[in-house]
Amino acid sequence: MSQSFWMANHIANPLLRPLLRGRFGRRFGRRLAIVRYRGRRSGMDHELIVQYARDGDAVWILPGTPERKTWWRNFREPSAADLWLAGKHLEASAVAIDGAIEPEQVAHGLRAYLKTFPQAGKALHVSPDQTAGGELSDAARRTVMVRAVLR
């Protein structure tokens, strides 16, 4: 486990959780959310802090380096999730969408995500003027996103 990963999980996230749930969440929670879900195998509740983009009633989450992370696999089938967005607790149904299988869905999510986080285009190899072009389609095919639909 890398040192930055350990620091985020053991120092930064425990400090951020109460902030994101409280009145400061209105400010800090515009781009950071808490996601709580039940593990599909363990049955245990898990929480994590993620960056998100909102598109109407849909919340799009881009797992960074999905091949190294496992949390998003709990959403291979639609599952209940609790979200704290901008200090508000909301319930949602979340599902992981694999761009290799549903590239159009992931491209839609990437457009919303890149609108909120344009700097993410560099990591995805999508230039700012290509959010409707071939670069976006290529990025979508090699990306996994989690879409949470608010109830």
N, C-alpha and C positions, 0 to 999 in steps of 0.2 A: 504494500500500500504506500503510495507516495506521501511525502510529508504535507503537501498542500491539501491533498484529499483528507488526510487525518485531521489537519487543523480546521478545515471547513466543517467536518462532521462532529468533532469533539469540542471546538471552541466557538466558531462563528455561528453555526446553526442553533445551538442552545441559547445563545444570546439574542438571536434574531426572532426566534419563535414568539416570545412574549411581546416583542415590539410589533410584529406583524398582526398579532391577534388584538392588540389594544388600539388606543386612539392614534398612536403613531403609525399604525398600519395604513391609515388613509393616505399618508404621504409615501411611506416606504413600500407599501403593497401595491403600488400602481404597476410595478414590473416584477415584483417577487410575490410568490404565493406559497402557502403551506398546503401540501396535499397529504391527506390521511386516507389510507386504504387498508383493507384486510388482505394479508398474504394468502394466495390461493392454496398453497401447500401447508403452511404453518398455522393458518387461521389467526395469526397474531396481527394486531394493528401496527402499522408503520406510518411514520411521518417524514416528509422531506420538504426542503425548500427548493423551489424551482423558479426559473424565469418563465413568464408566460406572455402570450399575446391574446387579446380578446377580439372576437369577431362576432358581434351580436351576442347570442346565447352560447356560443362556442368559445371555449378556452383552449388554445393550442399550446402544447408543451413540446419542446424539442429536446429529447434526451441527448446530452453531449456524449460522444463516443459510445453509442448504444451497444456495441459489441463487448464493451467492458463493464456495462452496468446491467443489473438484472431487474430492477424495480419495475420497469415498464412492461416486463413480461407478465406481470400480474393482471394486465389489461388486454391480454390477447382475446379474451371474451369480454363483452361489455360488463362492467362491474361498478358498484356504487363507490363513490369517493366523496369525501368532505373537502372543501376548499375554503381557504381564507383569502379573499381578494380585497385589497384596500381596507382591511380591518373588519370585513363582513364575513360571517360564516355562511356558506352556501352549499347545498347538496347538488351532486351531479352524477351523471352516468358517464363513465370514461371507457375509452377503447383505444388500444394501440393500432395504428394503421401503418402497414408496411408498404413503402413506396414501390417495391418490386412487384407487389400484387395490385395495389390501388394507387398508381402514380397521380391520377387526377385529383384524388382526395388530398394526398400529401402536398401536391403543388398548391392547392387552395390554402392549406394550412401554412405552407412556407411563405406565400404572399403576405398573409396576415402577420406572420412572425417577422419577416424582413421589413415590413412597414414599421413595426415597433422597434426592432433591433437591426437597423441597416448594417451595422458592423459585422453581423453574423454572416453576411454574404461572402466575406473573405474566406471564412472557414469552409463554407459550402461551395466555394468557387462559382459564385453567382455575382456578376457585376450589377451595380445599381440600375443600369438601363436594361437589364435582361430579365427582370422579374416577370415578364410575360413570354420570354423566348425559350430557346433551346437549352440554355444553361440551367434554367429553372427546372425544365423537364428532366434533364440529366440528374440534377441534384435530388429531385423528388424520387427518382427510381432507386437511389442508394441511401434513402433516409427513412427513419422510423419516427413518427410523431404520435403523441397521445392527444386525442380530442376529448375534452370533457364538455358535455352538454349540460348546462345548468337546468335545474328543475324549477 
